Amino acid sequence: EGEISPNRKMMLSRVSIIGRQVAQVARRNIGMSAVAAQKAANVSDPIQQLFLEKIREYKSKSVGGKLVDVTPQSESLLKDELDKVDRMYNAVGKDMTQFPTFSFTDPALEPVGLGETRDIDADVAEQQAEVEEEDDTKPYFA
């Protein structure tokens, strides 16, 4: 009664091995996550810190999709290029940021072969008659 069957012992040993492996993997993952989170929170590289500050500054300046720190000269160059594109593609007054809409119509189909009707059986009989009317006097193996 108090004895454990061999199958049950084997199952318990497998469960304990699997439990130890899961615990080991969990410890490793938690340890790696903690190190990665700590590195992300504390940027020790001064160049990386400067880069992050510039990105944040650029984000605050680029409001509304406009160019950042634009000069009047670069703004006039941009306007000239856009005007040139408008003239080249006949896009004056059209919203070129919208996807074009297409409207396709099926062409009118003409009925095929309905204007002339023929009797196929009559054609076959006519061809057979023409074959029979050919010169029967010629030998077949001439």
C-alpha positions in Angstrom: 0.0 0.0 0.0 2.7 2.6 0.9 4.9 1.7 -2.0 5.0 3.9 -5.1 4.8 2.2 -8.5 7.8 2.4 -10.8 5.7 4.3 -13.4 4.8 6.9 -10.8 8.4 7.2 -9.7 9.5 7.8 -13.2 6.8 10.4 -13.8 7.7 12.3 -10.6 11.4 12.4 -11.5 10.6 13.8 -14.9 8.3 16.4 -13.4 11.0 17.5 -11.0 13.6 17.7 -13.8 11.3 19.8 -15.9 10.5 22.0 -12.9 14.2 22.7 -12.3 14.8 23.6 -15.9 11.8 26.0 -16.0 13.1 27.7 -12.8 16.6 28.1 -14.3 15.2 29.6 -17.6 13.0 32.0 -15.6 15.9 33.2 -13.4 18.1 33.8 -16.5 15.3 35.7 -18.3 14.5 37.9 -15.3 18.2 38.6 -14.8 18.7 39.6 -18.5 15.5 41.8 -18.4 16.7 43.6 -15.3 20.1 44.4 -16.9 18.5 45.6 -20.1 16.0 47.8 -18.3 18.8 49.3 -16.2 20.9 50.1 -19.2 17.9 51.7 -21.0 17.2 53.9 -17.9 20.8 55.1 -17.4 22.4 56.2 -20.6 26.0 56.5 -19.7 27.4 57.2 -23.2 27.6 61.1 -23.6 27.3 60.8 -27.4 24.2 58.7 -27.1 22.7 61.1 -24.6 23.4 64.0 -27.0 21.8 62.1 -29.8 18.6 61.5 -27.7 18.4 65.2 -26.7 18.7 66.3 -30.4 16.0 63.8 -31.4 13.7 65.2 -28.7 14.5 68.8 -29.7 13.7 68.0 -33.4 10.4 66.4 -32.4 9.4 69.5 -30.5 10.3 71.8 -33.5 8.7 69.7 -36.3 5.1 70.5 -35.6 2.6 70.4 -38.5 4.8 68.7 -41.0 6.7 71.8 -41.9 10.5 72.0 -42.5 12.6 72.5 -39.4 14.9 75.6 -39.3 14.0 76.6 -42.8 15.6 79.6 -44.4 13.7 81.8 -46.9 16.1 80.7 -49.6 15.4 77.0 -49.1 11.7 77.7 -48.8 11.7 79.5 -52.2 13.7 76.7 -53.8 11.1 74.2 -52.5 8.3 76.3 -53.9 10.1 76.6 -57.3 10.5 72.8 -57.5 6.9 72.2 -56.6 5.8 74.7 -59.3 8.0 73.0 -61.8 6.4 69.6 -61.0 2.9 71.1 -61.3 3.8 72.4 -64.8 5.4 69.1 -65.9 2.5 66.9 -64.8 -0.4 69.4 -65.3 -1.2 69.3 -61.6 -2.1 72.9 -61.0 -5.0 73.1 -58.7 -5.2 69.3 -58.1 -4.5 67.6 -54.8 -1.5 65.4 -55.6 -1.5 63.8 -52.1 -4.7 61.9 -52.8 -4.7 58.5 -54.4 -6.2 58.8 -57.9 -9.7 57.3 -58.6 -10.2 55.1 -61.6 -13.4 54.4 -63.5 -13.2 51.5 -65.9 -16.0 50.7 -68.4 -16.4 47.6 -70.3 -16.2 48.0 -74.1 -19.3 47.1 -76.1 -18.9 43.6 -77.5 -20.0 42.7 -80.9 -21.7 39.3 -81.4 -19.3 36.8 -83.0 -20.5 34.4 -85.7 -24.2 35.2 -85.3 -24.6 37.0 -88.6 -23.9 33.9 -90.7 -25.4 30.6 -89.8 -24.4 27.4 -91.6 -25.4 23.9 -91.4 -22.4 21.8 -90.3 -23.9 18.5 -91.5 -24.5 20.0 -94.9 -20.8 21.2 -95.1 -19.5 17.7 -94.1 -21.7 16.0 -96.8 -20.5 18.5 -99.4 -16.9 17.8 -98.6 -17.5 14.1 -98.8 -19.1 14.5 -102.2 -16.2 16.5 -103.5 -13.8 13.7 -102.3 -15.9 11.1 -104.1 -16.1 13.2 -107.3 -12.3 13.3 -107.6 -10.6 11.3 -110.3 -11.3 7.7 -109.3 -9.4 6.4 -112.3 -6.1 7.0 -110.7 -4.6 4.1 -108.9 -4.2 4.5 -105.2 -0.5 3.5 -105.2 0.8 5.4 -108.1 
